[in-house]
């Protein structure tokens, strides 16, 4: 059997195994190992390749950024900074129809700038924002939809684990990717706000809630000093991490270390972190880091197997000779990513698609920084689409089995926000400077 045939068969088998429920990292590693074994006819070569991939894939200094930013995000969650930010945003936008939804988006955007984990945002704001929106008469679908839609900001607004993963797969600067995510992240936040205002005006049955001129339930309003006190820790941490990163004072890894130290200090000052909570945070950080690193090793092995088989070169030549051009390739790539989003998580989609498309993208002279933001927007839409939609499942799990809100309600509520994200992705495609202007 020809090496290219073996490579193509492995791609098809990978999709089958993943659809049957096999963990994507295991599927990539198994098929890569067996593929190299068959191509070279020597199990020793396959074993050596596996060992080299495990060593080379995560030995670089930049990988220290993964546990550090994860640790920072989890410490921020423990410190209840998400709740503080929501309370301030709630007061600022309470007079607008759908104001609580806008408050959730704004708070999530700020929270995203110090977490980088969409799942954390979904869990935090399900506890904080959904009960408040339901109490103020918003429909359940709108309440959970806003949380689901705005939670994806955690993977677009830097720091972002997905941007780190993309940087590793394409060998592009993580710092440049972080900078490129700023304007699209703010644009998506603004689009959500405008979308909520339009839904409140033209689709009030979906939004629900009290009229803007109705007083709240009599709770005392916060003073300016109280609001400043709640926002100051958030602003300080964001300025410390992102300001130092963009100002050239820190590398991404150093920024992660500074951010983790700052988040630890905030959690201790707010007296929200005991020994038990600290242990839980450290264990969860280790679990997330191990999962990410295993996926990176699997993706490295998979990429090497595809290169040995000649599949990547075959695809590059086929795409160039087909005459479809760069935009045809982009349309096909995005379509595949959106379809995979219905059954796979974000990281797995990137691990599968980027190694296959990268040679052709390089052949077309693509700006991989811009393409990374486009890819991330397409991948993140999958967090909101059935049947997998991991953000929606996290919200359902956080609500608990006692909640009257069904998984179908969450997917239905998230649908308008998935459409908004798709429109923003088209804008970034049409106007690349939206992603590259700050570089």
N, C-alpha and C positions, 0 to 999 in steps of 0.2 A: 504494500500500500504506500502511495506517495506521501511524503511528509505533509504537504499542503492538505491532502485529503484527511489525514489524521488530525490536523489542526482544526479543520472545519467540522469534523465529526465531534471533536471535543467541545467546540462551542455549542453545538446542538445538544449534546448530552448534558452540558452544564445547565442550560435552560430547563431541560427535563428534570434534572435532579433538584434544582431549586424549586421548581413548581411542585415537586413531590414532597417538599418540606425539608430537604437537607440544608443545613447551615451553609451560607454562601462561601465562607472561608474554607470549610472542609471540602466543598465541591471543587473550588478552584485549585486547592492543593492536591487533592486526589487525582483530578484529571490532568493537571500539569505534570505530576510525577509519572503517571502511567503513560502520558503522551511522549515525554522525553525518553522513557524506557523503551517504548516501541520504536521511536524514530532512530535512536542510537543503537538499539539492540543490546544495551548494557545497563543493568540495574545499578551498577556502581556509579555510572555517570549521573543517572537520575538522582541517586542519593547525595552525591557531591553537590549537584545543582541545588537541591533542597537546602543543604547546609549553608551553601554560599548565600542563597537568597535570604535565609533567616538571619545571617550575620550582616550582610551588606544593607538590607532593606531598612533597618532601624538603628544602624550604628552611628548615624550622623548626629551632630550636636543639635540640629534643628528639632529633632524628635523630643527633646526635653520640653518643648512647648506644649505637647499634648497633656501630660499629667498636670502641668502647672496651670494651664487655663481651665482644665476640668476642676481642679481643686479650688481655684478662685470662684468659679461659677457656683459650686456646691456650698462654699462658705458664705457667699452672698445670699443664697437661698435660705440658709440657716439664720442669717442675721435679719431676716424679714425686710430686706430693702425693697423687695417687690411690693409688699403691702404699703410701706411708707410712700413709695412713689405713686402708687395707685390712689391713695388718699388725697395727696396733693392735686393730682390731675383731676380727680373727681370733683374737687371743689372748684377748680378753674373752669371746668366745662359743664357744670351741673345745669346751667340755664339753657343749654342747647338740646333740642330733641335728639335723642341718641347720645347725649353727652357722656353717659357712663361707658358707652361703647368707644367713644373717642378717647376717654380717659384711659381705657384699657389699652388701646393702640399706643398712645403716647407713653404710658408706663412700661409697656412691653418693649418699645423702641429703646427707652433708657436702660431697662433691665438687660436688653440684648447686648448693649455696649459693654457689659461687664460679665457676661456669662458665656455666650457662644454656643449654647446648647438649647435647641428648640424644645426638647422634651422637658427640660427644667422649667422653661417659660410656661409651657402648657399646664404642667402640674401646679405651679405656684398660682397662676391667675385663675385656674379652675377653682381653687380654694378661696381666693381673695375676691375676684370680680363677679363670678357667676351668681353667688348668693345675693350680692348687692343689686345686680341687674334684675334678678327675679323679684326681689323685695320691692323694687321700684316699678314693677309692672311690665318689664320687658318680656317678650316671648322667650320661652326656653331655647328655641332654635336660634334666635338672634344672640342670646347670651353666650351659648357655647360656640356659635359660629365666629363671633368676634374673637374669642379666646383662641380658637383653633387657627384662624387666619393670621392674627397678629403674632402668634407664637413662632411662626416661621421666620420672623425677623431675627431671631436668635442665631440663625445660620447665615444670614446675609450681612447684617451689621457687624463689623469686626469687634472683637476677635471671634473667629468661627472655626469650628473643628472641620467642617467640610472644605473651607478654603485651604486649611492646612493640608488636608488629604489631597486636594486637587494640586496644590503646589508640589507635593511629593511625587505624584503620578506624572506630572509634566516637567518637573525639575525647574519650576519657576519660583521667583522670590515670594515667600509668604508675606513679607512686609508690603510688597507691591500689590499683592492680592487684597490684603487688608485695606489699603488705601483705595483700591478700585471699588470696594464694596460700600464705601461711605455714601456716595451720591445715590446709587440705586436703592440702598437701604432707606435713606431718607425719602426718596421718591415714592417707594412702596408704602411707607408710613403715611405720607401725604395723600396718596391715592386711596388708602383705606379710609382716612378721615373724610375725604370728599365723597367717597362711596357711601359712608354711613349717613352723611348729611342728605345726600340724594335719596337714599332709602327712607329716611325719616320724612322726607317731603313727599315722595311719590309712591312709597310702599309702606305706609304706616302700619298696615296689618302684620307685616313681618317684624317690624322693629318693636311695636308696642311702647310701653312706658308712659309716664305722665307727660302732660303738656308742659312746655318750657316755663309757663308762667305760674305753675303750681309749686308752692313751697315744699321743701323737703320735709322730713318727718320731725322737725324740731331739734335735731341734733345741733349743738353749738358749732359755729364755723371756726376754722382755724385762723389765727392771726397771721400776718405776714411773717412775723418772726418764727412762729411755729412751723409754717410751711418751709421757710428757709432752713430751719433746723433739720427737717426731715430730708430735704434735698441735698444739703451740704455734703454729707458723706458720699452720696452717689456721684455728685459732680466732682468731688475731690478725687475719687477713685478713677473715674473716667479720664479726668485731666492727667492724672499721674501715669496711667497705663498708655492711653492712646496718644497723649501729648508727648510723652517720652519716646514712644515708638515712631511717630510721624516726625518728631523733631530731630531724630537721629541720635538720641541719647542712649536708646536701648536697642538691642536686637530683639526679634520676636520672642526668643527664649528668655532673655533678661526681662522683657516686659511682662511675661507670664509670671516670672518669679516675684517681681515687684508687686504685681497685681494680687498674687496669692498672699503675700505678706500683708498687703494693705487690707485685703478682705478678712484675714485672720484678726488683724488689729481691730477692725470695725465690729466683728462678731464678739470679740472680747469686751470692747468698750460698751456695746449694747447689752452685754451680759446674756447673750443668747446661746453661748457655746460652752457646754459642760464637757466633762471627760467622755461621757457616753456619746454625745452628739459628735465630738471630734473623732472618736473611733469610727462611727458610722460613716462620716465624711471621708476619712482616709480609706476605709474598705471600699466604698463606692468609687472613689477615685481610682483605686487599683483595678477594680473590675472593669470600669469603662476604658482605662488605658490599655489593659491587657487585650480587651476585645478589639480596640482600634489597631493596636500593633499587630495582632494576629491577622487582621484583614489586610494590612499593608504588606506583610510578608507573603500572604497568599497572592495578592495582586502582583507583587514583584515576580514570584515564581511563574504565574500565569503569563505575564508579559514576556518573560524569557522563553517560555515554551512556544508562544505564538511567533516570536522572532525566529527561533530555531526551525519551526515548521514552515516558515515562509508565508504564513497567512497574512501578516500585516503588510508585507510588500505586495502580495497578490491583491489585497483589497485596495491599496494605494494606487497601483497601476490600473486596476479595474475602474476605480472612480475617476481617475484622470482621463482614461481612454473613453469612458462612457459619454463624456461631453456634458455631464450634468452641471459641472462647475461648482464653485464653492457654495453658492446659495442653495443649490440642490442638495449638496452634502449636508448643509446645516439644517435644512427642512427635514431630511430623513433622520438625522441624528436626534433632533428635538422630538420628532414623532415617536421614535423608539424609546427615548427617555420617558416620555409621558406615558406610554403603554406599560413600560416596566414599573413605573410608579404605582400602578394599580396592584402590583403583587410583591414589590420589594421595598426595602428601606433605602434611604438616600445614599448612604455610604456604599451599599452593595451595587447600586445602579452605576455609580461613578467607577467603581472597581471593574465592572464588566465592560462598560462602553468606552472609557477613555483610552485604554491600551489599544483597542481596535481602531479607533478613529484618529489617534494622534499622528501616525505617519502621514496620512492624507492631509491632515490639517497643517502639518509642517510643510508638506509639499506645496500647498497653496499659499504659504507665507502668512498664515493666520496669526493675528495678535492673540496669543494664548491667554493673556491677562483678561482681555475683553471677553473672549470665548468662555473663560472660566466663570465669569459673572452670569453670562447667558445660560451656561450649563447648570449653575447652581439654582437659578430661578426655575428652570424646567424641572430639575430634580425635586425642588421643594414643593412644587405643585402636587407631587405624588404624596406628600404628607397629608393632603386634604382629600384625596380621591379614594373611593372604595375600590376593591374590598379591603385593601391593606391599611392605608391611611394611618400611619402610626401615631400622628398627633391626635387624631380622633379617638384612637384606642386608649391613649394615655389619659385623655379627658374623661372618657367613660370609666376607666379604672379609678381615677381620682374621685369621681362623683360617688362611686360605690354602687353596689347592687341594689341598694334601697331607693336610688333615685328613680323618678318617673321619666327622666329624660333617656330616650333610647339611643342606640348607636345610629339608627337611621335619622333621628333628629339631629344628631351632631353632624353627620355627613351633609344633610340638607342645609343646615345652618352655615356650614363652611363653604358650600358651593358658590355663593356670590363672591366670596373672598378669593377663591381659586380663580374665578373669571377675572377679577381685578389683577391678580398676580400675573395671569397670562397676558393681559393687556400691557402691563409694565414690562414684561419680558419682550414683547414686540417693540416697545419704545426703545429699549436698550439695544435691540438688534438693529433698529432703523437709525439710531443715533449713538454710535460707539463712544463718542466723547463723554457720554453720561457715565461711562465706566473708567475712562482713561484721562479725564480732564485734570485730575489732581496729581497724576504721575509726573 
